[in-house]
């Protein structure tokens, strides 16, 4: 079974196909599906990674807050038990 990402963007829940060959992570896939340019976001994330003493936690917090600002309220992989019959 192919991987799928389910996300909520501005109140609408959508499901898209996902492949690591195309996207680095599920956040980038969801942003691309909504036409959001992540160039500046990725630059800032890299700066946080280089300067933060808290490491991955700071990056994760930044990613979550910025994607909430973009309009995403939930982004996750679809699990078999999430699927509808």
HTML snippet that shows the backbone in 3Dmol.js (N, CA, C, O; Angstrom):
<script src="https://3Dmol.org/build/3Dmol-min.js"></script>
<div id="view" style="width:600px;height:400px;position:relative"></div>
<script>
const pdb = `
ATOM      1  N   UNK A   1       0.829  -1.175   0.000  1.00  0.00           N
ATOM      2  CA  UNK A   1       0.000   0.000   0.000  1.00  0.00           C
ATOM      3  C   UNK A   1       0.881   1.248   0.000  1.00  0.00           C
ATOM      4  O   UNK A   1       1.857   1.324   0.747  1.00  0.00           O
ATOM      5  N   UNK A   2       0.540   2.210  -0.828  1.00  0.00           N
ATOM      6  CA  UNK A   2       1.280   3.462  -0.897  1.00  0.00           C
ATOM      7  C   UNK A   2       0.985   4.308   0.342  1.00  0.00           C
ATOM      8  O   UNK A   2      -0.087   4.208   0.939  1.00  0.00           O
ATOM      9  N   UNK A   3       1.939   5.127   0.705  1.00  0.00           N
ATOM     10  CA  UNK A   3       1.729   6.015   1.847  1.00  0.00           C
ATOM     11  C   UNK A   3       0.815   7.160   1.447  1.00  0.00           C
ATOM     12  O   UNK A   3       0.824   7.623   0.307  1.00  0.00           O
ATOM     13  N   UNK A   4       0.037   7.597   2.405  1.00  0.00           N
ATOM     14  CA  UNK A   4      -0.832   8.746   2.207  1.00  0.00           C
ATOM     15  C   UNK A   4      -0.704   9.671   3.403  1.00  0.00           C
ATOM     16  O   UNK A   4      -0.417   9.243   4.521  1.00  0.00           O
ATOM     17  N   UNK A   5      -0.926  10.949   3.138  1.00  0.00           N
ATOM     18  CA  UNK A   5      -0.903  11.967   4.182  1.00  0.00           C
ATOM     19  C   UNK A   5      -2.302  12.558   4.270  1.00  0.00           C
ATOM     20  O   UNK A   5      -2.921  12.874   3.254  1.00  0.00           O
ATOM     21  N   UNK A   6      -2.787  12.702   5.489  1.00  0.00           N
ATOM     22  CA  UNK A   6      -4.069  13.367   5.701  1.00  0.00           C
ATOM     23  C   UNK A   6      -3.769  14.656   6.471  1.00  0.00           C
ATOM     24  O   UNK A   6      -3.043  14.650   7.465  1.00  0.00           O
ATOM     25  N   UNK A   7      -4.343  15.755   5.988  1.00  0.00           N
ATOM     26  CA  UNK A   7      -4.096  17.032   6.637  1.00  0.00           C
ATOM     27  C   UNK A   7      -5.338  17.899   6.595  1.00  0.00           C
ATOM     28  O   UNK A   7      -6.220  17.705   5.758  1.00  0.00           O
ATOM     29  N   UNK A   8      -5.397  18.852   7.501  1.00  0.00           N
ATOM     30  CA  UNK A   8      -6.495  19.812   7.550  1.00  0.00           C
ATOM     31  C   UNK A   8      -5.909  21.188   7.276  1.00  0.00           C
ATOM     32  O   UNK A   8      -5.029  21.663   7.994  1.00  0.00           O
ATOM     33  N   UNK A   9      -6.417  21.819   6.218  1.00  0.00           N
ATOM     34  CA  UNK A   9      -5.941  23.133   5.808  1.00  0.00           C
ATOM     35  C   UNK A   9      -7.122  24.079   5.739  1.00  0.00           C
ATOM     36  O   UNK A   9      -8.035  23.896   4.934  1.00  0.00           O
ATOM     37  N   UNK A  10      -7.097  25.092   6.591  1.00  0.00           N
ATOM     38  CA  UNK A  10      -8.171  26.091   6.665  1.00  0.00           C
ATOM     39  C   UNK A  10      -9.545  25.431   6.783  1.00  0.00           C
ATOM     40  O   UNK A  10     -10.500  25.821   6.111  1.00  0.00           O
ATOM     41  N   UNK A  11      -9.619  24.424   7.653  1.00  0.00           N
ATOM     42  CA  UNK A  11     -10.879  23.777   7.958  1.00  0.00           C
ATOM     43  C   UNK A  11     -11.285  22.644   7.031  1.00  0.00           C
ATOM     44  O   UNK A  11     -12.282  21.973   7.298  1.00  0.00           O
ATOM     45  N   UNK A  12     -10.549  22.405   5.950  1.00  0.00           N
ATOM     46  CA  UNK A  12     -10.876  21.320   5.024  1.00  0.00           C
ATOM     47  C   UNK A  12      -9.865  20.194   5.166  1.00  0.00           C
ATOM     48  O   UNK A  12      -8.657  20.421   5.092  1.00  0.00           O
ATOM     49  N   UNK A  13     -10.362  18.978   5.370  1.00  0.00           N
ATOM     50  CA  UNK A  13      -9.493  17.814   5.485  1.00  0.00           C
ATOM     51  C   UNK A  13      -9.288  17.195   4.112  1.00  0.00           C
ATOM     52  O   UNK A  13     -10.239  16.968   3.365  1.00  0.00           O
ATOM     53  N   UNK A  14      -8.013  16.925   3.794  1.00  0.00           N
ATOM     54  CA  UNK A  14      -7.658  16.373   2.487  1.00  0.00           C
ATOM     55  C   UNK A  14      -6.670  15.234   2.667  1.00  0.00           C
ATOM     56  O   UNK A  14      -5.942  15.176   3.658  1.00  0.00           O
ATOM     57  N   UNK A  15      -6.651  14.325   1.693  1.00  0.00           N
ATOM     58  CA  UNK A  15      -5.722  13.207   1.686  1.00  0.00           C
ATOM     59  C   UNK A  15      -4.947  13.235   0.382  1.00  0.00           C
ATOM     60  O   UNK A  15      -5.531  13.389  -0.691  1.00  0.00           O
ATOM     61  N   UNK A  16      -3.609  13.085   0.472  1.00  0.00           N
ATOM     62  CA  UNK A  16      -2.758  13.085  -0.711  1.00  0.00           C
ATOM     63  C   UNK A  16      -1.805  11.898  -0.660  1.00  0.00           C
ATOM     64  O   UNK A  16      -1.543  11.340   0.405  1.00  0.00           O
ATOM     65  N   UNK A  17      -1.296  11.524  -1.822  1.00  0.00           N
ATOM     66  CA  UNK A  17      -0.288  10.470  -1.904  1.00  0.00           C
ATOM     67  C   UNK A  17       1.049  11.051  -1.446  1.00  0.00           C
ATOM     68  O   UNK A  17       1.296  12.247  -1.601  1.00  0.00           O
ATOM     69  N   UNK A  18       1.912  10.202  -0.881  1.00  0.00           N
ATOM     70  CA  UNK A  18       3.204  10.650  -0.384  1.00  0.00           C
ATOM     71  C   UNK A  18       4.285   9.668  -0.790  1.00  0.00           C
ATOM     72  O   UNK A  18       4.093   8.453  -0.739  1.00  0.00           O
ATOM     73  N   UNK A  19       5.441  10.218  -1.200  1.00  0.00           N
ATOM     74  CA  UNK A  19       6.605   9.404  -1.520  1.00  0.00           C
ATOM     75  C   UNK A  19       7.862  10.125  -1.055  1.00  0.00           C
ATOM     76  O   UNK A  19       8.019  11.322  -1.294  1.00  0.00           O
ATOM     77  N   UNK A  20       8.758   9.399  -0.393  1.00  0.00           N
ATOM     78  CA  UNK A  20      10.026   9.999   0.030  1.00  0.00           C
ATOM     79  C   UNK A  20      10.912  10.312  -1.171  1.00  0.00           C
ATOM     80  O   UNK A  20      11.860  11.087  -1.039  1.00  0.00           O
ATOM     81  N   UNK A  21      10.636   9.740  -2.325  1.00  0.00           N
ATOM     82  CA  UNK A  21      11.389  10.065  -3.537  1.00  0.00           C
ATOM     83  C   UNK A  21      11.121  11.497  -3.991  1.00  0.00           C
ATOM     84  O   UNK A  21      11.961  12.115  -4.645  1.00  0.00           O
ATOM     85  N   UNK A  22       9.952  12.018  -3.643  1.00  0.00           N
ATOM     86  CA  UNK A  22       9.545  13.349  -4.105  1.00  0.00           C
ATOM     87  C   UNK A  22       9.697  14.401  -3.004  1.00  0.00           C
ATOM     88  O   UNK A  22      10.149  15.514  -3.269  1.00  0.00           O
ATOM     89  N   UNK A  23       9.322  14.053  -1.776  1.00  0.00           N
ATOM     90  CA  UNK A  23       9.316  15.021  -0.675  1.00  0.00           C
ATOM     91  C   UNK A  23      10.198  14.568   0.472  1.00  0.00           C
ATOM     92  O   UNK A  23      10.370  13.373   0.710  1.00  0.00           O
ATOM     93  N   UNK A  24      10.756  15.542   1.179  1.00  0.00           N
ATOM     94  CA  UNK A  24      11.596  15.264   2.341  1.00  0.00           C
ATOM     95  C   UNK A  24      10.756  14.763   3.519  1.00  0.00           C
ATOM     96  O   UNK A  24      11.171  13.862   4.247  1.00  0.00           O
ATOM     97  N   UNK A  25       9.570  15.357   3.698  1.00  0.00           N
ATOM     98  CA  UNK A  25       8.692  14.936   4.787  1.00  0.00           C
ATOM     99  C   UNK A  25       7.241  15.278   4.461  1.00  0.00           C
ATOM    100  O   UNK A  25       6.959  15.907   3.441  1.00  0.00           O
ATOM    101  N   UNK A  26       6.329  14.862   5.328  1.00  0.00           N
ATOM    102  CA  UNK A  26       4.909  15.057   5.073  1.00  0.00           C
ATOM    103  C   UNK A  26       4.504  16.524   5.084  1.00  0.00           C
ATOM    104  O   UNK A  26       3.542  16.900   4.413  1.00  0.00           O
ATOM    105  N   UNK A  27       5.217  17.360   5.832  1.00  0.00           N
ATOM    106  CA  UNK A  27       4.913  18.790   5.851  1.00  0.00           C
ATOM    107  C   UNK A  27       5.167  19.421   4.482  1.00  0.00           C
ATOM    108  O   UNK A  27       4.357  20.213   4.000  1.00  0.00           O
ATOM    109  N   UNK A  28       6.279  19.073   3.865  1.00  0.00           N
ATOM    110  CA  UNK A  28       6.584  19.609   2.545  1.00  0.00           C
ATOM    111  C   UNK A  28       5.574  19.139   1.511  1.00  0.00           C
ATOM    112  O   UNK A  28       5.211  19.899   0.613  1.00  0.00           O
ATOM    113  N   UNK A  29       5.115  17.904   1.622  1.00  0.00           N
ATOM    114  CA  UNK A  29       4.118  17.380   0.691  1.00  0.00           C
ATOM    115  C   UNK A  29       2.801  18.137   0.812  1.00  0.00           C
ATOM    116  O   UNK A  29       2.189  18.489  -0.197  1.00  0.00           O
ATOM    117  N   UNK A  30       2.366  18.385   2.036  1.00  0.00           N
ATOM    118  CA  UNK A  30       1.114  19.115   2.260  1.00  0.00           C
ATOM    119  C   UNK A  30       1.225  20.554   1.768  1.00  0.00           C
ATOM    120  O   UNK A  30       0.291  21.077   1.161  1.00  0.00           O
ATOM    121  N   UNK A  31       2.357  21.190   2.025  1.00  0.00           N
ATOM    122  CA  UNK A  31       2.555  22.573   1.568  1.00  0.00           C
ATOM    123  C   UNK A  31       2.539  22.648   0.043  1.00  0.00           C
ATOM    124  O   UNK A  31       1.945  23.562  -0.528  1.00  0.00           O
ATOM    125  N   UNK A  32       3.185  21.695  -0.610  1.00  0.00           N
ATOM    126  CA  UNK A  32       3.185  21.687  -2.076  1.00  0.00           C
ATOM    127  C   UNK A  32       1.771  21.492  -2.618  1.00  0.00           C
ATOM    128  O   UNK A  32       1.383  22.134  -3.594  1.00  0.00           O
ATOM    129  N   UNK A  33       1.007  20.611  -1.989  1.00  0.00           N
ATOM    130  CA  UNK A  33      -0.366  20.363  -2.438  1.00  0.00           C
ATOM    131  C   UNK A  33      -1.223  21.627  -2.348  1.00  0.00           C
ATOM    132  O   UNK A  33      -2.162  21.799  -3.125  1.00  0.00           O
ATOM    133  N   UNK A  34      -0.902  22.504  -1.407  1.00  0.00           N
ATOM    134  CA  UNK A  34      -1.655  23.748  -1.238  1.00  0.00           C
ATOM    135  C   UNK A  34      -0.998  24.935  -1.934  1.00  0.00           C
ATOM    136  O   UNK A  34      -1.493  26.058  -1.848  1.00  0.00           O
ATOM    137  N   UNK A  35       0.116  24.690  -2.623  1.00  0.00           N
ATOM    138  CA  UNK A  35       0.777  25.750  -3.379  1.00  0.00           C
ATOM    139  C   UNK A  35       1.555  26.743  -2.521  1.00  0.00           C
ATOM    140  O   UNK A  35       1.709  27.900  -2.911  1.00  0.00           O
ATOM    141  N   UNK A  36       2.038  26.319  -1.381  1.00  0.00           N
ATOM    142  CA  UNK A  36       2.779  27.191  -0.473  1.00  0.00           C
ATOM    143  C   UNK A  36       4.276  27.047  -0.755  1.00  0.00           C
ATOM    144  O   UNK A  36       4.809  25.938  -0.769  1.00  0.00           O
ATOM    145  N   UNK A  37       4.946  28.178  -0.980  1.00  0.00           N
ATOM    146  CA  UNK A  37       6.383  28.206  -1.220  1.00  0.00           C
ATOM    147  C   UNK A  37       7.112  28.161   0.124  1.00  0.00           C
ATOM    148  O   UNK A  37       6.912  29.036   0.965  1.00  0.00           O
ATOM    149  N   UNK A  38       7.940  27.163   0.326  1.00  0.00           N
ATOM    150  CA  UNK A  38       8.634  26.981   1.602  1.00  0.00           C
ATOM    151  C   UNK A  38      10.077  27.456   1.589  1.00  0.00           C
ATOM    152  O   UNK A  38      10.821  27.157   2.523  1.00  0.00           O
ATOM    153  N   UNK A  39      10.497  28.181   0.571  1.00  0.00           N
ATOM    154  CA  UNK A  39      11.893  28.598   0.458  1.00  0.00           C
ATOM    155  C   UNK A  39      12.368  29.340   1.703  1.00  0.00           C
ATOM    156  O   UNK A  39      13.374  28.957   2.300  1.00  0.00           O
ATOM    157  N   UNK A  40      11.669  30.383   2.097  1.00  0.00           N
ATOM    158  CA  UNK A  40      12.084  31.174   3.262  1.00  0.00           C
ATOM    159  C   UNK A  40      11.933  30.376   4.558  1.00  0.00           C
ATOM    160  O   UNK A  40      12.756  30.499   5.465  1.00  0.00           O
ATOM    161  N   UNK A  41      10.896  29.570   4.641  1.00  0.00           N
ATOM    162  CA  UNK A  41      10.684  28.726   5.818  1.00  0.00           C
ATOM    163  C   UNK A  41      11.856  27.772   6.012  1.00  0.00           C
ATOM    164  O   UNK A  41      12.359  27.628   7.126  1.00  0.00           O
ATOM    165  N   UNK A  42      12.300  27.116   4.930  1.00  0.00           N
ATOM    166  CA  UNK A  42      13.397  26.155   5.028  1.00  0.00           C
ATOM    167  C   UNK A  42      14.712  26.841   5.394  1.00  0.00           C
ATOM    168  O   UNK A  42      15.532  26.264   6.108  1.00  0.00           O
ATOM    169  N   UNK A  43      14.919  28.068   4.909  1.00  0.00           N
ATOM    170  CA  UNK A  43      16.114  28.819   5.286  1.00  0.00           C
ATOM    171  C   UNK A  43      16.108  29.119   6.785  1.00  0.00           C
ATOM    172  O   UNK A  43      17.124  28.949   7.459  1.00  0.00           O
ATOM    173  N   UNK A  44      14.984  29.558   7.296  1.00  0.00           N
ATOM    174  CA  UNK A  44      14.878  29.882   8.719  1.00  0.00           C
ATOM    175  C   UNK A  44      15.025  28.622   9.569  1.00  0.00           C
ATOM    176  O   UNK A  44      15.664  28.652  10.621  1.00  0.00           O
ATOM    177  N   UNK A  45      14.438  27.526   9.119  1.00  0.00           N
ATOM    178  CA  UNK A  45      14.553  26.264   9.849  1.00  0.00           C
ATOM    179  C   UNK A  45      16.021  25.822   9.937  1.00  0.00           C
ATOM    180  O   UNK A  45      16.463  25.331  10.975  1.00  0.00           O
ATOM    181  N   UNK A  46      16.766  26.000   8.850  1.00  0.00           N
ATOM    182  CA  UNK A  46      18.191  25.654   8.851  1.00  0.00           C
ATOM    183  C   UNK A  46      18.964  26.533   9.838  1.00  0.00           C
ATOM    184  O   UNK A  46      19.859  26.047  10.530  1.00  0.00           O
ATOM    185  N   UNK A  47      18.624  27.812   9.905  1.00  0.00           N
ATOM    186  CA  UNK A  47      19.283  28.707  10.855  1.00  0.00           C
ATOM    187  C   UNK A  47      18.983  28.294  12.294  1.00  0.00           C
ATOM    188  O   UNK A  47      19.868  28.324  13.149  1.00  0.00           O
ATOM    189  N   UNK A  48      17.754  27.914  12.554  1.00  0.00           N
ATOM    190  CA  UNK A  48      17.382  27.459  13.901  1.00  0.00           C
ATOM    191  C   UNK A  48      18.163  26.203  14.263  1.00  0.00           C
ATOM    192  O   UNK A  48      18.636  26.065  15.391  1.00  0.00           O
ATOM    193  N   UNK A  49      18.296  25.291  13.307  1.00  0.00           N
ATOM    194  CA  UNK A  49      19.034  24.051  13.556  1.00  0.00           C
ATOM    195  C   UNK A  49      20.497  24.332  13.890  1.00  0.00           C
ATOM    196  O   UNK A  49      21.087  23.646  14.724  1.00  0.00           O
ATOM    197  N   UNK A  50      21.079  25.331  13.245  1.00  0.00           N
ATOM    198  CA  UNK A  50      22.496  25.648  13.487  1.00  0.00           C
ATOM    199  C   UNK A  50      22.714  26.388  14.802  1.00  0.00           C
ATOM    200  O   UNK A  50      23.767  26.236  15.421  1.00  0.00           O
ATOM    201  N   UNK A  51      21.746  27.183  15.239  1.00  0.00           N
ATOM    202  CA  UNK A  51      21.974  28.046  16.397  1.00  0.00           C
ATOM    203  C   UNK A  51      21.310  27.585  17.692  1.00  0.00           C
ATOM    204  O   UNK A  51      21.670  28.057  18.770  1.00  0.00           O
ATOM    205  N   UNK A  52      20.361  26.685  17.602  1.00  0.00           N
ATOM    206  CA  UNK A  52      19.607  26.289  18.784  1.00  0.00           C
ATOM    207  C   UNK A  52      20.385  25.308  19.651  1.00  0.00           C
ATOM    208  O   UNK A  52      21.008  24.369  19.155  1.00  0.00           O
ATOM    209  N   UNK A  53      20.334  25.546  20.945  1.00  0.00           N
ATOM    210  CA  UNK A  53      20.944  24.618  21.900  1.00  0.00           C
ATOM    211  C   UNK A  53      20.006  23.449  22.195  1.00  0.00           C
ATOM    212  O   UNK A  53      20.438  22.411  22.696  1.00  0.00           O
ATOM    213  N   UNK A  54      18.723  23.623  21.882  1.00  0.00           N
ATOM    214  CA  UNK A  54      17.749  22.570  22.149  1.00  0.00           C
ATOM    215  C   UNK A  54      17.599  21.620  20.970  1.00  0.00           C
ATOM    216  O   UNK A  54      16.869  20.634  21.074  1.00  0.00           O
ATOM    217  N   UNK A  55      18.263  21.886  19.859  1.00  0.00           N
ATOM    218  CA  UNK A  55      18.310  20.979  18.721  1.00  0.00           C
ATOM    219  C   UNK A  55      16.972  20.695  18.072  1.00  0.00           C
ATOM    220  O   UNK A  55      16.263  21.614  17.662  1.00  0.00           O
ATOM    221  N   UNK A  56      16.630  19.422  17.978  1.00  0.00           N
ATOM    222  CA  UNK A  56      15.441  18.982  17.248  1.00  0.00           C
ATOM    223  C   UNK A  56      14.150  19.536  17.848  1.00  0.00           C
ATOM    224  O   UNK A  56      13.193  19.776  17.113  1.00  0.00           O
ATOM    225  N   UNK A  57      14.100  19.742  19.140  1.00  0.00           N
ATOM    226  CA  UNK A  57      12.881  20.273  19.759  1.00  0.00           C
ATOM    227  C   UNK A  57      12.582  21.671  19.241  1.00  0.00           C
ATOM    228  O   UNK A  57      11.426  21.982  18.956  1.00  0.00           O
ATOM    229  N   UNK A  58      13.585  22.515  19.114  1.00  0.00           N
ATOM    230  CA  UNK A  58      13.390  23.873  18.610  1.00  0.00           C
ATOM    231  C   UNK A  58      12.908  23.842  17.164  1.00  0.00           C
ATOM    232  O   UNK A  58      12.026  24.610  16.780  1.00  0.00           O
ATOM    233  N   UNK A  59      13.488  22.953  16.368  1.00  0.00           N
ATOM    234  CA  UNK A  59      13.064  22.829  14.965  1.00  0.00           C
ATOM    235  C   UNK A  59      11.609  22.372  14.883  1.00  0.00           C
ATOM    236  O   UNK A  59      10.824  22.914  14.106  1.00  0.00           O
ATOM    237  N   UNK A  60      11.260  21.381  15.681  1.00  0.00           N
ATOM    238  CA  UNK A  60       9.902  20.850  15.671  1.00  0.00           C
ATOM    239  C   UNK A  60       8.891  21.909  16.109  1.00  0.00           C
ATOM    240  O   UNK A  60       7.824  22.038  15.508  1.00  0.00           O
ATOM    241  N   UNK A  61       9.224  22.661  17.151  1.00  0.00           N
ATOM    242  CA  UNK A  61       8.342  23.727  17.626  1.00  0.00           C
ATOM    243  C   UNK A  61       8.158  24.801  16.563  1.00  0.00           C
ATOM    244  O   UNK A  61       7.046  25.281  16.343  1.00  0.00           O
ATOM    245  N   UNK A  62       9.255  25.178  15.902  1.00  0.00           N
ATOM    246  CA  UNK A  62       9.180  26.174  14.828  1.00  0.00           C
ATOM    247  C   UNK A  62       8.302  25.672  13.687  1.00  0.00           C
ATOM    248  O   UNK A  62       7.450  26.403  13.182  1.00  0.00           O
ATOM    249  N   UNK A  63       8.515  24.423  13.284  1.00  0.00           N
ATOM    250  CA  UNK A  63       7.740  23.842  12.182  1.00  0.00           C
ATOM    251  C   UNK A  63       6.250  23.833  12.520  1.00  0.00           C
ATOM    252  O   UNK A  63       5.425  24.233  11.698  1.00  0.00           O
ATOM    253  N   UNK A  64       5.909  23.385  13.707  1.00  0.00           N
ATOM    254  CA  UNK A  64       4.493  23.326  14.099  1.00  0.00           C
ATOM    255  C   UNK A  64       3.852  24.711  14.127  1.00  0.00           C
ATOM    256  O   UNK A  64       2.735  24.888  13.642  1.00  0.00           O
ATOM    257  N   UNK A  65       4.550  25.685  14.689  1.00  0.00           N
ATOM    258  CA  UNK A  65       3.960  27.027  14.780  1.00  0.00           C
ATOM    259  C   UNK A  65       3.838  27.689  13.410  1.00  0.00           C
ATOM    260  O   UNK A  65       2.844  28.364  13.140  1.00  0.00           O
ATOM    261  N   UNK A  66       4.822  27.507  12.551  1.00  0.00           N
ATOM    262  CA  UNK A  66       4.754  28.110  11.218  1.00  0.00           C
ATOM    263  C   UNK A  66       3.670  27.461  10.359  1.00  0.00           C
ATOM    264  O   UNK A  66       2.966  28.154   9.624  1.00  0.00           O
ATOM    265  N   UNK A  67       3.532  26.151  10.445  1.00  0.00           N
ATOM    266  CA  UNK A  67       2.487  25.496   9.655  1.00  0.00           C
ATOM    267  C   UNK A  67       1.104  25.850  10.180  1.00  0.00           C
ATOM    268  O   UNK A  67       0.147  25.897   9.407  1.00  0.00           O
ATOM    269  N   UNK A  68       0.982  26.097  11.470  1.00  0.00           N
ATOM    270  CA  UNK A  68      -0.292  26.582  12.011  1.00  0.00           C
ATOM    271  C   UNK A  68      -0.573  27.983  11.457  1.00  0.00           C
ATOM    272  O   UNK A  68      -1.717  28.304  11.134  1.00  0.00           O
ATOM    273  N   UNK A  69       0.456  28.804  11.348  1.00  0.00           N
ATOM    274  CA  UNK A  69       0.307  30.142  10.790  1.00  0.00           C
ATOM    275  C   UNK A  69      -0.092  30.082   9.307  1.00  0.00           C
ATOM    276  O   UNK A  69      -0.860  30.922   8.838  1.00  0.00           O
ATOM    277  N   UNK A  70       0.426  29.094   8.574  1.00  0.00           N
ATOM    278  CA  UNK A  70       0.057  28.913   7.166  1.00  0.00           C
ATOM    279  C   UNK A  70      -1.406  28.513   7.009  1.00  0.00           C
ATOM    280  O   UNK A  70      -2.003  28.760   5.961  1.00  0.00           O
ATOM    281  N   UNK A  71      -1.997  27.891   8.048  1.00  0.00           N
ATOM    282  CA  UNK A  71      -3.395  27.468   7.988  1.00  0.00           C
ATOM    283  C   UNK A  71      -3.615  25.985   8.203  1.00  0.00           C
ATOM    284  O   UNK A  71      -4.743  25.508   8.089  1.00  0.00           O
ATOM    285  N   UNK A  72      -2.549  25.239   8.515  1.00  0.00           N
ATOM    286  CA  UNK A  72      -2.661  23.803   8.758  1.00  0.00           C
ATOM    287  C   UNK A  72      -2.955  23.556  10.231  1.00  0.00           C
ATOM    288  O   UNK A  72      -2.299  24.123  11.105  1.00  0.00           O
ATOM    289  N   UNK A  73      -3.944  22.710  10.504  1.00  0.00           N
ATOM    290  CA  UNK A  73      -4.228  22.385  11.903  1.00  0.00           C
ATOM    291  C   UNK A  73      -3.857  20.946  12.241  1.00  0.00           C
ATOM    292  O   UNK A  73      -3.792  20.586  13.416  1.00  0.00           O
ATOM    293  N   UNK A  74      -3.617  20.126  11.235  1.00  0.00           N
ATOM    294  CA  UNK A  74      -3.250  18.735  11.469  1.00  0.00           C
ATOM    295  C   UNK A  74      -2.569  18.187  10.224  1.00  0.00           C
ATOM    296  O   UNK A  74      -3.052  18.391   9.111  1.00  0.00           O
ATOM    297  N   UNK A  75      -1.446  17.492  10.406  1.00  0.00           N
ATOM    298  CA  UNK A  75      -0.756  16.820   9.305  1.00  0.00           C
ATOM    299  C   UNK A  75      -0.226  15.508   9.858  1.00  0.00           C
ATOM    300  O   UNK A  75       0.539  15.501  10.822  1.00  0.00           O
ATOM    301  N   UNK A  76      -0.630  14.398   9.252  1.00  0.00           N
ATOM    302  CA  UNK A  76      -0.139  13.099   9.727  1.00  0.00           C
ATOM    303  C   UNK A  76      -0.254  12.064   8.618  1.00  0.00           C
ATOM    304  O   UNK A  76      -0.977  12.251   7.639  1.00  0.00           O
ATOM    305  N   UNK A  77       0.476  10.969   8.795  1.00  0.00           N
ATOM    306  CA  UNK A  77       0.361   9.848   7.862  1.00  0.00           C
ATOM    307  C   UNK A  77      -0.948   9.112   8.129  1.00  0.00           C
ATOM    308  O   UNK A  77      -1.388   9.003   9.274  1.00  0.00           O
ATOM    309  N   UNK A  78      -1.562   8.611   7.068  1.00  0.00           N
ATOM    310  CA  UNK A  78      -2.764   7.795   7.201  1.00  0.00           C
ATOM    311  C   UNK A  78      -2.325   6.418   7.682  1.00  0.00           C
ATOM    312  O   UNK A  78      -1.420   5.805   7.116  1.00  0.00           O
ATOM    313  N   UNK A  79      -2.969   5.955   8.717  1.00  0.00           N
ATOM    314  CA  UNK A  79      -2.711   4.605   9.219  1.00  0.00           C
ATOM    315  C   UNK A  79      -3.859   3.709   8.779  1.00  0.00           C
ATOM    316  O   UNK A  79      -4.954   4.187   8.482  1.00  0.00           O
ATOM    317  N   UNK A  80      -3.604   2.433   8.742  1.00  0.00           N
ATOM    318  CA  UNK A  80      -4.648   1.499   8.294  1.00  0.00           C
ATOM    319  C   UNK A  80      -5.919   1.616   9.124  1.00  0.00           C
ATOM    320  O   UNK A  80      -7.020   1.494   8.586  1.00  0.00           O
ATOM    321  N   UNK A  81      -5.784   1.850  10.430  1.00  0.00           N
ATOM    322  CA  UNK A  81      -6.982   1.956  11.271  1.00  0.00           C
ATOM    323  C   UNK A  81      -7.678   3.309  11.116  1.00  0.00           C
ATOM    324  O   UNK A  81      -8.791   3.480  11.613  1.00  0.00           O
ATOM    325  N   UNK A  82      -7.036   4.291  10.427  1.00  0.00           N
ATOM    326  CA  UNK A  82      -7.674   5.582  10.135  1.00  0.00           C
ATOM    327  C   UNK A  82      -8.596   5.526   8.928  1.00  0.00           C
ATOM    328  O   UNK A  82      -9.500   6.350   8.783  1.00  0.00           O
ATOM    329  N   UNK A  83      -8.357   4.538   8.059  1.00  0.00           N
ATOM    330  CA  UNK A  83      -9.094   4.463   6.807  1.00  0.00           C
ATOM    331  C   UNK A  83     -10.533   4.054   7.024  1.00  0.00           C
ATOM    332  O   UNK A  83     -10.851   3.275   7.922  1.00  0.00           O
ATOM    333  N   UNK A  84     -11.397   4.596   6.179  1.00  0.00           N
ATOM    334  CA  UNK A  84     -12.810   4.271   6.219  1.00  0.00           C
ATOM    335  C   UNK A  84     -13.080   3.036   5.344  1.00  0.00           C
ATOM    336  O   UNK A  84     -12.452   2.904   4.294  1.00  0.00           O
ATOM    337  N   UNK A  85     -13.987   2.128   5.733  1.00  0.00           N
ATOM    338  CA  UNK A  85     -14.280   0.932   4.915  1.00  0.00           C
ATOM    339  C   UNK A  85     -15.010   1.283   3.641  1.00  0.00           C
ATOM    340  O   UNK A  85     -15.329   0.397   2.848  1.00  0.00           O
TER     341      UNK A  85
END
`;
const viewer = $3Dmol.createViewer("view");
viewer.addModel(pdb, "pdb");
viewer.setStyle({}, {cartoon: {color: "spectrum"}});
viewer.zoomTo();
viewer.render();
</script>
